[in-house]
Amino acid sequence: MNLPLVIWLNELLQLYSGMKKVTILDKVGKRIRELRKIKKMSQEQLAEKADLHPSLIGKMERAEINPTIVSLGKISKAFNISLSEFLLFPGDKKISDVDVQTLNTAVEILEQALDQARKIRKKPR
């Protein structure tokens, strides 16, 4: 296999393997941390206001546990927002936007690899 073609294929593999799946636990933890920082609250202050144990808040933020809907309700109440507002994750891309971006990048890499392959075939032996 030609070296430039291997490089292009390697880039494509890196693109594919580098796509980390973000779980709902990651999103909930990030949302708690973001809202807590916006409200200038410590984990302890949030825990007290939400009537939860402080270590529970930390574990939620680090996506180490699966919080109950009751806990999320208490947290959103402590932030003075509705649970539905809490579950709106700002900045989330629609899956179709992510797919299109990834596919476009993959197509570019494959087109470059195909161009390299065509150049190699045309070279006299």
ZATIRO-63744 format. One record per residue: residue number from 1; residue in three letters; x negated, z negated, y of N, C-alpha, C in turn. Coordinates in steps of 0.05 Angstrom, whole numbers, always signed. Layout:
<recs>
{NUM "Ala" {X Z Y} {X Z Y} {X Z Y}}
...
</recs>
This chain:
<recs>
{1 "Met" {-17 +0 -24} {+0 +0 +0} {-18 +0 +25}}
{2 "Asn" {-10 +15 +45} {-25 +18 +69} {-23 -8 +86}}
{3 "Leu" {-45 -16 +99} {-46 -41 +114} {-25 -43 +136}}
{4 "Pro" {-22 -23 +153} {-1 -25 +174} {+27 -30 +162}}
{5 "Leu" {+33 -16 +140} {+59 -20 +127} {+62 -48 +117}}
{6 "Val" {+41 -60 +105} {+41 -87 +96} {+46 -106 +119}}
{7 "Ile" {+33 -101 +142} {+37 -118 +166} {+66 -117 +175}}
{8 "Trp" {+78 -94 +175} {+106 -91 +184} {+125 -106 +165}}
{9 "Leu" {+120 -102 +139} {+136 -116 +119} {+133 -146 +121}}
{10 "Asn" {+108 -155 +126} {+103 -184 +129} {+119 -195 +153}}
{11 "Glu" {+119 -180 +175} {+134 -189 +199} {+164 -191 +192}}
{12 "Leu" {+174 -172 +177} {+202 -173 +169} {+208 -198 +152}}
{13 "Leu" {+190 -204 +133} {+194 -227 +117} {+192 -253 +133}}
{14 "Gln" {+174 -254 +152} {+172 -277 +169} {+197 -281 +186}}
{15 "Leu" {+209 -259 +196} {+233 -260 +211} {+255 -272 +194}}
{16 "Tyr" {+258 -262 +169} {+279 -271 +151} {+275 -301 +143}}
{17 "Ser" {+250 -308 +136} {+246 -335 +127} {+246 -355 +150}}
{18 "Gly" {+241 -346 +174} {+240 -364 +197} {+268 -372 +207}}
{19 "Met" {+289 -360 +196} {+315 -366 +206} {+325 -392 +193}}
{20 "Lys" {+322 -414 +208} {+330 -440 +198} {+360 -443 +200}}
{21 "Lys" {+373 -452 +179} {+401 -458 +180} {+405 -484 +195}}
{22 "Val" {+421 -483 +215} {+428 -507 +230} {+454 -518 +219}}
{23 "Thr" {+454 -542 +209} {+478 -553 +197} {+496 -566 +218}}
{24 "Ile" {+520 -571 +210} {+539 -585 +228} {+528 -613 +234}}
{25 "Leu" {+514 -626 +215} {+502 -652 +221} {+481 -650 +243}}
{26 "Asp" {+465 -628 +242} {+445 -624 +263} {+459 -621 +291}}
{27 "Lys" {+481 -606 +291} {+495 -601 +316} {+508 -627 +327}}
{28 "Val" {+520 -642 +309} {+532 -667 +317} {+511 -687 +328}}
{29 "Gly" {+489 -689 +314} {+467 -706 +323} {+457 -698 +350}}
{30 "Lys" {+453 -672 +354} {+443 -662 +379} {+463 -667 +401}}
{31 "Arg" {+489 -664 +395} {+510 -668 +415} {+511 -697 +423}}
{32 "Ile" {+509 -715 +404} {+509 -744 +411} {+485 -750 +430}}
{33 "Arg" {+462 -740 +422} {+438 -746 +438} {+440 -734 +466}}
{34 "Glu" {+450 -709 +468} {+453 -696 +494} {+473 -711 +512}}
{35 "Leu" {+496 -718 +501} {+516 -733 +517} {+506 -760 +525}}
{36 "Arg" {+491 -773 +507} {+480 -800 +512} {+460 -798 +535}}
{37 "Lys" {+443 -778 +535} {+423 -774 +556} {+437 -768 +583}}
{38 "Ile" {+458 -751 +582} {+473 -744 +606} {+485 -769 +619}}
{39 "Lys" {+496 -786 +601} {+509 -811 +611} {+488 -833 +616}}
{40 "Lys" {+462 -827 +611} {+440 -846 +616} {+445 -872 +600}}
{41 "Met" {+451 -868 +575} {+456 -891 +557} {+434 -892 +536}}
{42 "Ser" {+427 -917 +528} {+410 -920 +505} {+427 -919 +480}}
{43 "Gln" {+414 -917 +457} {+429 -918 +432} {+444 -944 +429}}
{44 "Glu" {+431 -965 +438} {+443 -992 +436} {+468 -994 +454}}
{45 "Gln" {+466 -983 +478} {+489 -983 +496} {+512 -967 +485}}
{46 "Leu" {+506 -944 +474} {+527 -927 +462} {+540 -942 +439}}
{47 "Ala" {+523 -953 +422} {+533 -968 +398} {+552 -990 +406}}
{48 "Glu" {+544 -1005 +427} {+561 -1027 +436} {+587 -1017 +447}}
{49 "Lys" {+586 -996 +463} {+610 -985 +475} {+629 -973 +454}}
{50 "Ala" {+617 -962 +432} {+632 -949 +411} {+639 -968 +388}}
{51 "Asp" {+630 -993 +390} {+634 -1013 +369} {+622 -1003 +343}}
{52 "Leu" {+598 -993 +344} {+583 -984 +320} {+556 -998 +320}}
{53 "His" {+543 -998 +297} {+516 -1009 +295} {+496 -990 +307}}
{54 "Pro" {+476 -1001 +323} {+457 -983 +336} {+441 -965 +316}}
{55 "Ser" {+435 -976 +293} {+420 -959 +274} {+437 -935 +265}}
{56 "Leu" {+463 -938 +265} {+481 -917 +257} {+479 -894 +277}}
{57 "Ile" {+477 -900 +303} {+475 -880 +324} {+449 -864 +319}}
{58 "Gly" {+427 -878 +314} {+401 -865 +310} {+402 -846 +286}}
{59 "Lys" {+414 -856 +264} {+417 -839 +240} {+434 -815 +244}}
{60 "Met" {+455 -818 +261} {+472 -795 +267} {+456 -774 +283}}
{61 "Glu" {+441 -784 +303} {+426 -766 +320} {+405 -751 +304}}
{62 "Arg" {+394 -764 +284} {+373 -751 +268} {+385 -735 +244}}
{63 "Ala" {+412 -734 +243} {+426 -719 +222} {+419 -730 +194}}
{64 "Glu" {+415 -756 +192} {+409 -769 +167} {+433 -778 +152}}
{65 "Ile" {+456 -781 +166} {+481 -789 +153} {+503 -771 +162}}
{66 "Asn" {+524 -771 +146} {+548 -756 +153} {+568 -775 +166}}
{67 "Pro" {+571 -773 +193} {+589 -792 +206} {+619 -787 +199}}
{68 "Thr" {+634 -809 +199} {+663 -806 +193} {+676 -796 +218}}
{69 "Ile" {+700 -785 +215} {+716 -776 +238} {+723 -800 +256}}
{70 "Val" {+726 -824 +243} {+732 -848 +259} {+708 -855 +277}}
{71 "Ser" {+684 -853 +266} {+660 -858 +282} {+657 -838 +305}}
{72 "Leu" {+662 -813 +299} {+661 -793 +320} {+682 -797 +341}}
{73 "Gly" {+705 -806 +333} {+726 -813 +352} {+718 -836 +370}}
{74 "Lys" {+705 -856 +359} {+696 -879 +375} {+674 -870 +394}}
{75 "Ile" {+656 -852 +385} {+634 -843 +402} {+646 -826 +425}}
{76 "Ser" {+664 -808 +419} {+676 -791 +441} {+691 -809 +461}}
{77 "Lys" {+704 -829 +451} {+718 -848 +469} {+698 -862 +487}}
{78 "Ala" {+675 -870 +475} {+654 -883 +491} {+643 -865 +513}}
{79 "Phe" {+644 -839 +507} {+635 -819 +527} {+657 -811 +546}}
{80 "Asn" {+681 -822 +542} {+705 -815 +558} {+712 -786 +556}}
{81 "Ile" {+710 -775 +532} {+718 -747 +528} {+735 -747 +502}}
{82 "Ser" {+750 -725 +499} {+766 -723 +475} {+748 -715 +451}}
{83 "Leu" {+758 -720 +427} {+743 -712 +404} {+740 -681 +403}}
{84 "Ser" {+760 -666 +411} {+758 -637 +411} {+737 -628 +431}}
{85 "Glu" {+735 -641 +454} {+714 -634 +473} {+687 -641 +462}}
{86 "Phe" {+685 -664 +448} {+660 -672 +436} {+650 -650 +416}}
{87 "Leu" {+669 -639 +402} {+661 -619 +381} {+657 -591 +391}}
{88 "Leu" {+658 -587 +418} {+651 -561 +429} {+621 -562 +433}}
{89 "Phe" {+607 -546 +419} {+577 -546 +420} {+568 -525 +439}}
{90 "Pro" {+561 -533 +464} {+553 -513 +484} {+527 -498 +475}}
{91 "Gly" {+526 -473 +482} {+502 -458 +476} {+503 -446 +449}}
{92 "Asp" {+522 -452 +433} {+524 -440 +406} {+529 -410 +409}}
{93 "Lys" {+513 -395 +395} {+518 -366 +394} {+539 -361 +372}}
{94 "Lys" {+554 -341 +377} {+573 -333 +356} {+556 -321 +333}}
{95 "Ile" {+564 -325 +309} {+549 -316 +286} {+544 -286 +288}}
{96 "Ser" {+564 -271 +299} {+561 -242 +301} {+538 -235 +320}}
{97 "Asp" {+535 -251 +342} {+513 -246 +361} {+486 -250 +348}}
{98 "Val" {+484 -271 +332} {+459 -277 +318} {+453 -255 +298}}
{99 "Asp" {+474 -247 +282} {+470 -226 +262} {+461 -200 +275}}
{100 "Val" {+473 -193 +297} {+466 -168 +311} {+437 -169 +321}}
{101 "Gln" {+430 -191 +333} {+402 -194 +343} {+383 -192 +320}}
{102 "Thr" {+388 -206 +298} {+370 -206 +275} {+369 -178 +263}}
{103 "Leu" {+391 -165 +260} {+392 -138 +249} {+377 -118 +266}}
{104 "Asn" {+380 -120 +293} {+366 -102 +311} {+336 -106 +308}}
{105 "Thr" {+326 -131 +306} {+298 -136 +303} {+288 -124 +276}}
{106 "Ala" {+304 -129 +255} {+297 -118 +229} {+295 -88 +229}}
{107 "Val" {+314 -75 +242} {+315 -46 +244} {+290 -36 +259}}
{108 "Glu" {+283 -49 +280} {+259 -41 +295} {+234 -43 +277}}
{109 "Ile" {+231 -64 +263} {+208 -68 +245} {+208 -46 +223}}
{110 "Leu" {+231 -41 +212} {+232 -21 +190} {+227 +7 +201}}
{111 "Glu" {+236 +13 +226} {+231 +39 +238} {+201 +43 +243}}
{112 "Gln" {+188 +22 +252} {+159 +23 +257} {+144 +27 +230}}
{113 "Ala" {+153 +13 +209} {+141 +17 +183} {+145 +45 +173}}
{114 "Leu" {+169 +56 +177} {+175 +83 +168} {+158 +103 +183}}
{115 "Asp" {+154 +99 +209} {+137 +117 +224} {+108 +116 +214}}
{116 "Gln" {+98 +92 +207} {+71 +90 +196} {+69 +104 +169}}
{117 "Ala" {+90 +101 +153} {+90 +114 +127} {+90 +145 +130}}
{118 "Arg" {+105 +155 +149} {+105 +184 +154} {+78 +194 +163}}
{119 "Lys" {+65 +179 +180} {+38 +187 +190} {+18 +188 +167}}
{120 "Ile" {+20 +169 +149} {+2 +167 +126} {+7 +192 +108}}
{121 "Arg" {+31 +199 +103} {+37 +222 +86} {+27 +248 +97}}
{122 "Lys" {+27 +251 +124} {+19 +276 +137} {-11 +279 +138}}
{123 "Lys" {-27 +257 +135} {-56 +259 +136} {-66 +276 +113}}
{124 "Pro" {-86 +294 +119} {-97 +309 +97} {-114 +292 +79}}
{125 "Arg" {-114 +298 +54} {-129 +282 +35} {-156 +292 +30}}
</recs>
